[in-house]
């Protein structure tokens, strides 16, 4: 229902002293609640809540939890506070197991972040679509997709080349897809928007071959290091079918 002193409709939280020496946090969304908790721990308790790779955290249990005093309300200045980008997921987060992901998501929530790209596990979905629905071979997909350390390239139109550090193991694809289900469930619990990837139009050239579409004017073949990438025009029926 909003927060005292904050215009109606704005995402916000309020910190206040409660009965029995407790602190109460109210907010308009789950993300505002976790963000409010982060503010209390940092600004009232003197704790540091940091990303592991940014220096880590300094957490402790106070002998007496500090009082807030007069209630404090804060509003989010913009609807979404976004964190990371696609390269972070390939170069850093791709190596995380669930324990590391859980810690990272907790940090996001306490920092008030409520928006993040969520590409983890997309290679498994991509693999199933291309092999099960369009007849592309197992190795054509796995040789076309880069290895874990270079997935940003595969996910970004293969502009820097494909098949680098590959072929991508099926075990890795399945593991990341399973991990993504845990990640998204936690995002949703904490009010964080995880933005899932869509089909951008680039695919293994064998997709065009398997669909007898190599002569289509709307399907182009990449040059140079990405010679086995097909570029499918968004107006082509094959694009819609894959998407």
GIPE-V132658 format. One record per residue. RES is the residue in three letters. SS is DSSP state (a for helix, b for strand, c for the rest). PSI is psi as a letter, one per 40 degrees, with the letter a starting at -180 (* if undefined). NEAR is the number of other ideal C-beta (glycine too) atoms within 8 Angstrom. Layout:
<<RES/SS/PSI/NEAR> <RES/SS/PSI/NEAR>>
//
This chain:
<<UNK/c/e/2> <UNK/c/a/8> <UNK/c/i/13> <UNK/c/h/6> <UNK/c/e/4> <UNK/c/h/11> <UNK/c/i/5> <UNK/c/h/5> <UNK/c/e/4> <UNK/c/h/10> <UNK/c/h/10> <UNK/b/i/14> <UNK/b/i/15> <UNK/b/h/13> <UNK/b/h/14> <UNK/b/i/10> <UNK/b/h/10> <UNK/c/a/8> <UNK/a/i/3> <UNK/a/f/4> <UNK/a/e/7> <UNK/c/i/8> <UNK/b/h/11> <UNK/b/i/8> <UNK/b/h/11> <UNK/b/i/8> <UNK/b/i/15> <UNK/c/d/10> <UNK/c/i/9> <UNK/a/d/9> <UNK/a/d/15> <UNK/a/d/15> <UNK/a/d/13> <UNK/a/d/13> <UNK/a/d/16> <UNK/a/d/14> <UNK/a/d/10> <UNK/a/d/13> <UNK/a/d/13> <UNK/a/d/13> <UNK/a/d/12> <UNK/a/d/11> <UNK/a/d/6> <UNK/a/d/10> <UNK/c/e/10> <UNK/c/f/4> <UNK/c/i/10> <UNK/b/h/9> <UNK/c/h/11> <UNK/c/i/9> <UNK/c/h/8> <UNK/a/d/9> <UNK/a/e/4> <UNK/a/e/6> <UNK/c/e/5> <UNK/c/a/8> <UNK/c/i/8> <UNK/b/h/6> <UNK/c/i/7> <UNK/c/i/5> <UNK/c/h/3> <UNK/c/i/7> <UNK/c/d/3> <UNK/c/h/5> <UNK/c/h/8> <UNK/c/i/7> <UNK/c/i/7> <UNK/c/d/12> <UNK/c/b/4> <UNK/c/h/4> <UNK/c/i/9> <UNK/b/h/8> <UNK/b/i/12> <UNK/b/i/10> <UNK/b/i/10> <UNK/c/h/12> <UNK/c/d/3> <UNK/c/i/5> <UNK/c/d/4> <UNK/c/h/7> <UNK/c/h/9> <UNK/b/i/7> <UNK/c/i/8> <UNK/c/i/8> <UNK/c/a/5> <UNK/a/d/10> <UNK/a/d/7> <UNK/a/d/9> <UNK/a/d/14> <UNK/a/d/14> <UNK/a/d/8> <UNK/c/c/9> <UNK/a/d/11> <UNK/a/d/12> <UNK/a/e/6> <UNK/c/h/9> <UNK/c/a/6> <UNK/a/d/8> <UNK/a/d/6> <UNK/a/d/10> <UNK/a/d/14> <UNK/a/d/9> <UNK/a/d/9> <UNK/a/d/12> <UNK/a/d/13> <UNK/a/d/8> <UNK/a/d/13> <UNK/a/d/12> <UNK/a/d/15> <UNK/a/d/12> <UNK/a/e/10> <UNK/c/e/13> <UNK/c/h/12> <UNK/c/e/11> <UNK/b/h/10> <UNK/b/i/13> <UNK/b/i/10> <UNK/c/g/12> <UNK/c/e/11> <UNK/c/h/11> <UNK/c/e/13> <UNK/a/d/11> <UNK/a/d/14> <UNK/a/d/11> <UNK/a/d/9> <UNK/a/d/10> <UNK/a/d/13> <UNK/a/d/9> <UNK/a/d/10> <UNK/a/d/14> <UNK/a/d/12> <UNK/a/d/6> <UNK/a/d/7> <UNK/a/e/12> <UNK/c/e/7> <UNK/c/h/12> <UNK/c/i/8> <UNK/a/d/7> <UNK/a/d/7> <UNK/a/d/10> <UNK/a/d/14> <UNK/a/d/13> <UNK/a/d/9> <UNK/a/d/16> <UNK/c/h/15> <UNK/c/i/15> <UNK/c/i/10> <UNK/a/d/10> <UNK/a/e/9> <UNK/a/f/12> <UNK/a/d/15> <UNK/a/d/11> <UNK/a/d/13> <UNK/a/d/12> <UNK/a/e/10> <UNK/c/f/9> <UNK/c/e/6> <UNK/c/f/14> <UNK/c/e/6> <UNK/c/e/8> <UNK/c/i/9> <UNK/c/i/14> <UNK/c/e/10> <UNK/c/h/10> <UNK/c/e/7> <UNK/c/a/12> <UNK/c/i/9> <UNK/c/h/12> <UNK/c/i/7> <UNK/a/d/9> <UNK/a/d/6> <UNK/a/d/10> <UNK/a/d/13> <UNK/a/d/9> <UNK/a/d/8> <UNK/a/d/13> <UNK/a/d/12> <UNK/a/d/9> <UNK/a/d/13> <UNK/a/d/12> <UNK/a/d/9> <UNK/a/d/10> <UNK/a/d/13> <UNK/a/d/10> <UNK/a/d/8> <UNK/a/d/11> <UNK/a/d/13> <UNK/a/d/9> <UNK/a/d/7> <UNK/c/e/12> <UNK/c/f/12> <UNK/c/h/14> <UNK/b/h/8> <UNK/b/h/11> <UNK/b/h/8> <UNK/c/i/7> <UNK/c/i/9> <UNK/c/i/5> <UNK/c/h/6> <UNK/c/e/6> <UNK/c/e/9> <UNK/b/i/10> <UNK/b/i/13> <UNK/b/i/12> <UNK/a/d/13> <UNK/a/d/11> <UNK/a/d/16> <UNK/a/d/15> <UNK/a/d/9> <UNK/a/d/9> <UNK/c/e/9> <UNK/c/f/5> <UNK/c/e/11> <UNK/c/d/8> <UNK/c/e/3> <UNK/c/h/9> <UNK/c/e/3> <UNK/c/e/9> <UNK/b/h/14> <UNK/b/i/6> <UNK/b/h/11> <UNK/c/i/13> <UNK/c/i/5> <UNK/a/b/5> <UNK/a/e/6> <UNK/a/f/11> <UNK/c/d/9> <UNK/c/f/10> <UNK/b/h/15> <UNK/b/h/13> <UNK/b/h/10> <UNK/b/h/15> <UNK/c/h/9> <UNK/c/e/6> <UNK/c/e/5> <UNK/c/h/12> <UNK/a/d/5> <UNK/a/d/13> <UNK/a/d/14> <UNK/a/d/7> <UNK/a/d/7> <UNK/a/d/12> <UNK/c/*/6>>
//
